[in-house]
Amino acid sequence: MALDFLAGCIGGSAGVLIGHPLDTVKVCIQTQDSNNPRYRGTLHCLQSICTQQGFKGIYRGVTSPLFGVAGINAIVFGIYGNTQRHMQNPDLLISHAIAGGTAGLVQSFICSPIELAKSTMQVGNTSHQNPLDCLKSIYQKNGVKGVYRGLNITILREIPAFGSYFMAYELLTRRNDDLPVSTCTMLWAGGLAGVISWILIYPIDVIKSRFQLEPSLYKNSYDCLTKSVNSEGVSCLFRGLLPTVIRAFPVNAVTFTVVTWTMKLLDDIRFPQSLKRPENPLGKYADAVMIGSAEHLLMTVL
């Protein structure tokens, strides 16, 4: 279990570092004023941030998800693994969906404040130099309620996000024979599962970002939804989808690869004389791989 946890942390961190620039673009596009937009699209937004703030601009707020990876992976590992194993029919696709959704529900309580700090720093709404200082400031002004602003809609996003991800990954890697799943299949399955998950829950993520970052404009997430749609149309719920989808595939692919090879390396160090390997390349690494790829919540995340 310790090796699974370590590999999940390393893989999740790799995914964060790969995907954070496009996550920054996503948040900036989601929250810009539609009547006076600053960015014409994904590429223009990325170029503008790099020109105005330099390379570090696209990595603003990255320490928040990086520090949160270990805690979130531990929670996802415990909840998903135990829930799935205790299901009456653990191999059913619905069992994977329920276990994933349960993990998403529990980890939302950590994910919500982490994403609040990350998003606040990404759009430049704060002069704080790090996410922890940002959260301290929010707490001093608004208390616990301020730190957990957007928790309800985060939960509403995370349950279907995790559920659909785990179910899609399981479906895409199933075989009718006993041959092992190839690394290429793992990468494609993880990437596609991430894309599917984000497409399904993206409108919820847009409302979450707006509600968290504009506390003076909206009473609650439903008020944010109605005002956004009434003033900008339904299309506003899909603003920033392109960079999110582009980011989702490589993030999950990188996470799967790093976790799998980390587990194999650690296993070889522990048992250098052992020539036995599990039939499935994921084998005993499966839980850690899926945990690490759950990063899309921090970006929100995984």
Salt bridges, closest charged atoms under 4 A:
ASP23 OD1 - LYS26 NZ 3.32
ASP23 OD2 - LYS118 NZ 2.73
GLU115 OE2 - ARG157 NH2 2.80
GLU115 OE1 - LYS208 NZ 2.88
ASP133 OD2 - HIS128 ND1 2.88
GLU158 OE1 - ARG157 NE 2.88
GLU170 OE1 - HIS96 NE2 3.74
GLU170 OE2 - ARG174 NE 2.96
ASP177 OD1 - ARG175 NE 2.78
ASP205 OD2 - LYS26 NZ 3.04
ASP205 OD1 - ARG157 NH1 2.59
ASP223 OD2 - LYS227 NZ 3.22
GLU232 OE2 - ARG210 NH1 2.87
GLU232 OE1 - ARG239 NH1 2.79
ASP267 OD2 - ARG277 NH1 3.62
ASP267 OD1 - LYS284 NZ 3.01
ASP268 OD1 - ARG277 NH2 1.89
ASP287 OD2 - ARG85 NH1 3.54
GLU295 OE2 - ARG247 NH2 2.77
